[in-house]
């Protein structure tokens, strides 16, 4: 758990399986979601790891500005970087970020929510006014952005509510499923040129 109000104590163990000494200069901790990096902390912790051995180091981390960067469950990557600024090794875990809803990640989620709502509103209004394309696949594509947005909103919401952290195994089913449902909905919408029974002309037959 990373709390902006508290100093975190980080301990890492680096195992060197090569035949040469590995010189570690920096430990990097970063949080990503949906292929976007929302925070990164580089801490200088110089030490050498002899060949065929391991070294353990601990250091304090003060994420004072984390509250304005992220919120909820996020995938966190811990990397050790050498003096040439190349990654020697890394490990991935899940971090519980005690940030604000108005952080960068929270604002990103709210932005996706607004865009998704606008996409649904535009598609449904066009459906009600019979302004959708006559071709079924074109009508389906009209609903596709709203479906993708719905999947993204689901992924971000589960992350913010600390239920499921974003990951390919969690993101793909939600996004693909929502997109497929929206495509199907657009495909089965009625042809804009079809007349509804209530709009048919009434013909009077005189006896």
Secondary structure, DSSP 8 states (H G I E B T S, - for coil): -EETTSEEEEEEEEEE-SSS-EEEEEEEEEEEETTEEEEEEEEEEEEEE-TTEEEEEEEEEE-TTGGGT--EEEEEEEEEEETTS-EEEEEEEEEEEE--TTSHHHHHHHHHHHHHHHHHHHHHHHHHTT-S-SSHHHHHHHHHHHHHHHHHHHHHHHHHTTSS---HHHHHHHHHHHHHHHHHHHHTS--TT---GGGS-------
